[in-house]
Amino acid sequence: MRRKLPLGEGETARTACAPALIRTGVDEKSGELLGHTALAARFGWCADLVAGMAGTLLAEHWNSTDVDALASGVDAGGRRLPSNAWMALRRLGWTTAPAEGVKVNDRIVRMAQEQAGRVLRSVKWRADLTAGVLSAWPVDPAKRTAEEWGRVRAAISDGAYLPSSVIRSRTRQVVSFERKNGRLPADVFESEPAPRVARMLLLAACDGQQATIERSDDGRRALLRLQLPTRPDPQRYADWSWVACPVTLPPTIPANAVIHLPTLRLAGGKVRAGLAYTHPVPRTRRTGHTVALGVDWGLNTLLSAGAVRLHDDGRITTLGSGARLRAAGVLAKQNRLRRNSERLHAKTDQYTRLADPDPDGRHAVLSEEMRRVSERRSNLNGALAWSAARWAVDQATAAGATVIYLEDLRSMEAGGMGRTHNTRLSQTVRGKITDRMRHLAAEAGIAVVVVPPRNTSKHCPNCLTPLRHRKAPDRPTVAGWKWAFCPNPECRWQGDRDQGAWRRIAARGLTHQTKTVTERTNGAMVIRTVVDTMEAKAVITAVPKTSRWDRSKTGPTRPGTNRLAPRRREVPSPARPTGRTGQRPEGHAPTDRRRLPHAAHRHQSVITISTPTTSRHRPRGAALGAGFHLHAHASPPRWAEPMPDLTARTGSLS
């Protein structure tokens, strides 16, 4: 369904997707009310027909010749191929048909061609990457020389900016194939079999003869009508009927959005829909930014962020002291699930190696438990990615920033840092957080730009002098990496390593914003190189600290008494009333709550101190487990100065 979306000045159209659940449907031919079980069964019959035809089409064209022909963008006659995958496949003459005796309409074949065409288009990048790695195969695959790295990057399209970890992972795949077969693969289609086809319906490839969707007047519901079979093997067109399915729209879909035909999937015995919609959003800019948010990655502190401002005279100053998002509890839970998954994999491999069959069915039980643990890990990673991305975008919105700069750590590999750090680095979800951040920032018109990470944590943000790192501010003689201070006698900046890194990232992004480019593959904005002349200007100008009250002396100090103040009042306090109000209790009895608040509301300053090592130290909050949001600690935004407390210096009235 295509509709014209009205756009205003400075707006652009954005297409997003929201999940929804289809619970019931009504068969328009018989008037039968279909519950979720009957609806899922009829949907499964249609999805099986589409998946069977898509799998056949993939198996026929899973080769480099056909993939290159589809990726070339032109047909045999030199005409440009359409953007829709099913139309491009038909222009090339790649058709498919259901099993003999099964009757389907042309729109069902379209969905199969669309699904197969998308897979064949996506494999083109992997095929070119594998071909480049094979053409510049090194003498020792485990360790390339500098000359071999140059050759392999030259053999790959845009290989100069490709992370080295991607090339290493593709090299390991080729080495694994060589170890099993005794030779190198000819291409990626020999090392990778045709992927499994998912059971889903891409209704975007259909028109009104197969599916329609209309939004209600109140904008909170929609009616989806589509044709579904009444039997697993429909023999004639009469075995298909229209089913009307009411859908409750998620609150994330704006009222002025245009809804498109969704993608339907079967998960957990229920029909789930990915509702695509288009709505107007502010247009993002590559340049012209004056307020930016810098974001730095970490381990215990997952994200450290802060805002800076670029003045007309070229000075860069900070807005506030920054904020942090700590996810140590979430990462600890993730680590426990990882260890559990490794144990289950080891047991499953042991049962597989046994010659005798499994009479007790333990292998099946372990496989099911392993699937559940993997699903829990995936859900936890997804929740962490959405939470971190939402936190970063909220920080940018609160600061009035129009761009978010974060360092490019795609090439960071887990190696040489010890077993614990290597594992933790491998388990991070930096790629997911970046994608979710781009998705959420686009709604507010905030650009997300990736900058090079070189020397962001090594140099001083105020003078670019190499920093010296210590374990903690209260342990200045113990070598470490968390606390940094500048040895320059004219600067003497010191602070948390991550707090200095986001200053460097934001300043580098603002000074290099004219070097921002947009990648053609995914539309992401990135700064690929660092210019020395621009980098020299990427310094933070320190703002002198000022006090709210003038504390300079205007006369001699008033003489004080030598008599010590009594520990208690000389006159006993009256009896405590039964209610919640009255006189304060005698002495220094606390009047507030004695129990510590929840972990999510604990004070989280940006000052780093050493962790107590005594046996009496008992962690609270995330270590004891109180839900996902109490595992992720976020400091509130502090961009503006707090309001002065007018009653703080009035003194006692007694």
N, C-alpha and C positions, 0 to 999 in steps of 0.2 A: 504494500500500500504506500503510495508516494503522494505527499501533499506538500504544498508550498508553505514554508515556514516564514512568517513575517519577521524581519530583522530590523533593529534600530541602528542608530549611529554608534559605531564602535563595538558592534556585536557580531558574533559568528555562530554558526550552527554547530552543535555538539551532539553526537550520537553516543548513548550509553546503554547499559543493560541492567535490569533489575530482576531479581528472582521472584517467582510467584508459584503458588501451588494450585493445581486444578483438582478439585475434590470430587465434583459431580458433573454430570452431563445429562442431556435429554435427547433421546433419539427422536428426531422430528418425523420420521416415517411412521413409527409405531406408537409414539408418545410415551415410551418406557423411560423411567427414571433410572439412570445408570449410577450406581455407587462407585466409590473409588476402586473397588476390586474389579468390577465389570469394565469400568473405563480403562483401567490399566491393562486388562487382558486384550481389549480391542486395539488399544494403542500399541501393545507389544506385537500383535499380528502385523500391523502396518509397518512398524519399525523393522521387523524381521524381513519383510519384503524389500524395503529400501536397503538395508544392510547387505542382503544377499547380492543385489545387483551392483552396489558400490564395491563390494569385495571382488566380484568378478571383473569389474572394470579396472580396479587397481592391479590385479594380478596380470592382466593383459598388457598394461602399459607401464609396468614397473621396470623401466630400463632407461638408460641415459639418452637414447635417441628420441624417444617420445617426450621425455621431460624437457629436453632442449627445444624440441619443436613447440611445446606449449609455452615455455618461458621466452621464446623469441618474440612473441607478441604479434606475429603475422601468420597468415595461413599459406597454403600452397600457391594461391594466386597473388600473393603480395598484399592482401587486404589486412587491415588492422583487426586483431581479435577483440571481441567484446570484453568488458571488465567482468561480467558475470561468468563464473566458471562453467556452468552448464551450457551457456550459449557458445563459449569458446570451444568446448569439447564437441558440440554439434557441428561447428564450423569446420573442425578438423576431421569429422566423420567418425568420431569415437562414440559408438552407441552401445546400448545394453538392452536386455529384455528379461522379463521374469521367467520362471520355470515354465515348462510346457504345461498347458492347461490352466494356468493362472491368468486372470484378467485384471489388469490395472489400467488406469488412465494415464495420459501423457504427463500429468503433473507429478505422479509418483516417480516416473523415470527421471524427471527433472531433478528431484531431490537427490536421487542416487548419483546423478552426474555432477551435481553441485558439490556433494560431499567428497566424491573421488577427485574432482578437479582441484579443490582446495588442498587436499593432501599432496597431490602431484606438484602443485605450485610451491608448496612450502618446502619440499625436499630439494629444490633447486639449489638453495644456499648450502646445504650440507653436501650436496654432490660436488659443487665447485670447491668447497673447502677441502674435501677429501682428495680431489684431483690435484689440488695445489700441494698438499702434504706428500702425496705419492710421487709427484714430479720432482720434488726436492728432498728425497728421502736421505736422512743423514747416515753417517757411518755408524754412530752409536746413538740409537733412538732415545736412550735414557739421558743423554747429555749432549745437546747440540753446541757447536762452537758458534762464535759470533758471526763468522762467514756463513754458516749453515742457516742461522736465524735470518740473515739478510736475504738469502736465496728463497727461503720458504715464504717470507712475507712478500717478496716481489712476485711470487707465483700465485698469490691469492689476491683477489680483488679487494681493494681497501685493506690490505694486510698490514699496512704501516700502523693503523690505529686499532688493529684487532688485539684483544687481550691474549697474552701468552698462554694463559690457562686453557683457552679454547683450543689452541694448536696442540698443546700437550695432551689434552683429553682425546682429541681425534687421533693423535699418534699412538696412544695406548690402545685404542680400538683396533688400529691396524696391526699392532704388535700382537694382540690377542688372536686375531685371525691368522697371522703368520705362524703362531705357536701351534694352533690346532691343525692347519692345513699344509704347513711347510712352504708356503709361498705368500707373496703379497696379493691382496685383492685387486681386481681390475678397476673397480669403482665402488661407490658406496652402496650400490644396489646388490652387489655380491656379498658385502659384509653385513648388510641389514636386510632382513626379509620385509616383505610388504606388511605395513602395520595393520593391526586389528581394527576393524571398522566398528565404530560406536553405534549403539542402537538409539538413534535420534532422528527427528524429522526437522529438516531445514525448511520451514514454511516460507522463508524469504524468497525461495526459488519458485514459489507458486503464485497464482493469481486468484481472482474471485471464483473461479470454477472449482478450486480445491479448498480454499480457506479464506475467511474474512474475519476482521476484528473491528468492533465499534465501541467507542467509549460512551458511558452513560452521561446524562445531563449533569449529575452532581460531580462527575469527575473522579469518583472513588471506585468505580467498578467498570468492567468491560465485558463484552460478550464475544467469545471466540467460537466461530462456526467452522467446522472442517469435516471432510468426508473420511470415514473410517470403515474398515471391512466388518462384516457381521460374522465371518468365519475365517479360520486361519488360511484357507486356500480359496479365495473367491473365484468362482468359475464364470461369472458374468457380472455385468455392471449392476444388476439388481442386488448383488451381494454387498454393495456399498451403500451407505446411508449417511445423511447429514446429522451431525451431533452438535448441539449447542451447549457450550460450557461457560458458565459464569466465572469470571476471574476477579478477585479482589486486588486492586492495584496497590502496590506498596506506597507508603507515604513519601518515599524518595523521588517519585515521579512528579514533576511540577504540573500545575494545573494547565499551563499553556503548552505542554509538550504534545508532540504528535507521536502516536503509538504506531509501531509497525508490527508485522506478523512475527510471532516469537519462534524460538527454537525449543522443541519439546524433547525431553529426556525422561527415561524411566529409571528411577533411583529409589531403592527401598520399597518397591511395590507401589510407588506413587508417581503420578505424572507431574513433573516439574517443568516450568516454563521459564525461559530467559526472555523477558519482555524488553525488546529494543524500542527506544524512544529517542526523539530528537527535540532539543529545546535550545533557546538562545542563551548564550553566555557571553561575558565580556571577552574581547579579543586580547590575547596575550602578545607581548612585545619582546623582541630580541634585544633591543637597546633602549636607551632613554630611561634607565632605572636610577633612582636616587636613594631609595630605601630598600635594603636587601636583607634576607635572613640567611645566615651561614649555618650549615648543619654538618656536624662531624660524627663519624661512626666510632663505636667503642665496643667493649665486651660487657663488663658489668654495667657501665653507663652506656646503654644502647645508642642513644642520641644525645648530643649536646648542641644547643642552638642558641643563637643570639642575633640581634638586629644591629645593623650599622647604617649610617647616613652619609651620603656623598654630598658635600657642600659645593657651592658655586666656585669657590676658590681652589677646589681640588682636595681639600682636607676630608678625611674619613674619620668619623667619631662613632662611638658605640652608643646604643640606646638601651641603657640598663645593664645589668650584670649577667644576663643570659639565664638559661634554664636547662634542665636535664630530664631525661626519661630513662629511668633505670628499670631493667627487666631481668635482674638476677634471679628472681624467683621463677619467672617463666622459663628462662634458660636452664635452670636447675631441673625443673620438671621435664623439659625436653630432653635433658641428658639422661634422666632416669628411664624415660621411654626408649631412648636410643639403646641403652644397655639391655633393657628387656628385649628389644627387637633383635639385638645381636645374639642373645642366648637362644631365642626361638629359632633364628636362622641356623645356628650351630646344631641344635637338636634335629631340625628338619633335614639338614644335610646328612646327619648321621643315619637317620631312618632311610634316606634315599640310597645311601651306600650299602645298606644291608642287603644281603642276597635273598633272605627269606621275606615273604610278604608280611604285611602288618596285620596280624589277625585281630588285634584289639581296636583298630581304627585310630591309633594315636597320631599317625601322620596327618590325617584329616583334621583332627582336633587342633594340632599345632598350626596347621596352615590357616585355619579359621581364626585362631588367636593372633597369629602374625598379621593377618589382614586387618583385624580390629586395631591392633597397636599402630599399624601404619596409618590407618584412617585417623586415629587420635593425634598422631604427630602432624599429619597434614592439616587437620582442623586447628591445632594449636599454632602452627606457623601462619596460617591464614589470619587467625584472630590477632596475633602479634603484629603482622604486617599492616592490617587495617588500623589497629590502635596507634601504632607508631606514626603512620602516615597522617591520620586525623590529628594527632597531637602537633605534628610539624606544621600542618596547614593552619591550625588554629593559632599557633604562635605567630605565623606570618600575618594572619588577618588582624590579630590584636596589635601588632606593631605597625600596621599600615604598609607592609612590604608588598612590592609588585613582582618580586622574583625570589626564588629559593635557590641558593647555590649549595651543592653538596659534592663531595669529592668522589672521583671515579675510582672505585675499588674493585672493579670487575676482574682485574688481573691479580688480585691478592690471592695467594695460594697458602694452604696450611702446610708448612714445612719448615724445619729448622728452629722451631720455637718451643719444643717440648711436647710431650704427649698431650698434656691438658690443654695448652693453648692451640695446638693443631686441631684437636677435636672441636673445641669451641668455635674456632674460625670456620671450620667446615660446616657447622650447624647453623650459622647465621643466615638470615633471609634478606640480605641487602637488596638483591634483585627484585624480590616481591615488594619490599617497602618502597623502592624507587618507582615501580609501576603504579602502586596504589597512590603514591604521592602525586604523580602526574595526573592520575584520574581525578583525585579530589581537588587538586589545585586548579584544574581547568574550569571547575564550576565557579570559582571566584575570580577567574581571569588572572591568575598568578602563574608566571612562567617558572618552570623547573629546569635548571641548567646544571650540567655536570662539568666540573672543573678538574684539571690534573691534580693529583694528590701530592706531588713532589714537594718535600720540605714544609708541609703545612704544620707539622708538629715539631719540626726541628729548629725553625727560626723564630725569633722574637717577633710578635705582631707589631711592636712599636718601632723597632729599629732594624729588623731583619738580621740581627746578630745570632749566630748559633747558640742555642740554649744549652744549659746544663741541667740534668735531670737528677732528682733525688727521690727517695722513697716517700717522704712526707714532709710537710713544712716543719713539724716539730722534731724531725730527725734529719738535719741538714748534712750530716756527715756520712749517712748511709746511702750508697748508690742505689738507684731505682729508676723508674720510668714515669711515675705518676705525677710528681710535682716538678715544675720547671721554673728556673729563674734565669734572668739575663745577666751575664757577667759584665756587660757594658756599664762603666761607672756613671755615665750620663743618663742611663735609662733605668736600670735596676728593676725591671718589671719581673714579677713573679706571680704564679698562679697555677691552677690545675692545667695539666697538659691538654685536655680536651677543650678547656675554656680558651686557651690560646689558639687552638687549631681552628675553631669556628670563626674567630676573628680574622685569621689568615685566609680562610676560604672565602669569606664574604668580601674582604678587601680585594683579593685576587679577582673575584668575579666582577666587581664593579669597575676595576681598572681595565679588565680585558673584555668588557661586554661588547665592544665592537668586533671582536674575534669570534663571536657566537655564530655557529652554523647549525643548520637543521639537517639531520640525517634523512636521506631519501627512503630508507627502508621502513622506519617506524615513526618518523616525524619528531624524534627526540632532539632537544637542543643541547649542544655540547660545545665546550671550549677545548680544543685539542692540544694547543701548544701554549707555552708560556714565553712571552717576549720580555727580555731583560729590561728594556727601557720602561715598559709598563709595570713590570714587577717592582722596580725601584720606587714607584709611587704607591704601591699597595701597602701602606703603613697606616697604623691607627694612631691618630693624634690624641694624646692623653689629655683629658679634661681635668683641670685643677679642681680638687675637692673643696667644697664650700660648706659652711655650717649654717643652719637655719637661725642660730642665735649668735650674737656678737659676744664672744667670751673674753675679749681683751679687758684687762684690768683698768679701772678708772680711779682707783684709790687704794689705800692700804687694806690689807686683809683684816677682817673683823676677828678680834680675839675670841678664842673658843674656850670652853670650860674643860678642866682636867677631870671632872667627875664623870665616871663611866655611866652610860645610860643603863637603867635597870633592865634585866632580861625579861621581867614581867611587870605589868602595871601594879602599883602599890595598892590600888583599890581593886578588890576582886570584881570580876565582871558579873553581871546578874545572871540568873539562871537562864539557860537556853530555852526559848519558847518552843512550842510543839510545831508551829508552822515553819514555812520555808524562809520567812523574813524575820528580822529582829537584830539584836546586837551581835557583833562578831564574837566568836568564842574566845575564851581566855588564852593568852599566850600566842604562840605562833602556829596554831593548828591550821592546816591548809583548808581553804574554803572551796577550792575547785575539786574536780574529780581526781581521785588518786590513781585510778587505772589508766594506763596509757591508751590513747585513742588507737583506732585501726591504723594499719600500715599505710593506707592510702592518704591519711591525713597527718602523718608525721611530718615534722619540720625537716626539710631537705635543703640545706644550704649548699652553696657551690664550693665551700671550703673542704679540702681533703685532709683528713688526719689518718694516722696509722690505725690499723685494726687491732683491737685488744686481743692479746694472746693468752690471757689468764683463763683458768678453768671456770671462773664464775661468769664468763661472758655467755649470755644466752640470746641468740637472735630471735627476733619477734616478727610478726607479720608474715612475710612471704615464706619463711622457713617452716612455719606452722601450718600454712595453707589456709587461705581464706578466699579463694576464687581468683579468676583471672585478673580482674581489675585491681585487686589488692596485691597482686604479684608485681604489677607494673606501677612504679612510683613516678609521678610527674610533678615537677616543681611548677608552681603557677607562674604566669608571665609577670615580669616586673619591669615593664618598659618605662612606666611613668614613676616619678618620685612619689612616695606615700604622703598622704596628708599629715601635717603636723598635729600632734596630740596637744590640745590646748590645756588640758588638765594635768599634764605630766609634771609641771614645775610650779604648781600652786602651793604645794606643801600641805601640812596637816592643819586642820581647822580646830582641833581639840585644844 
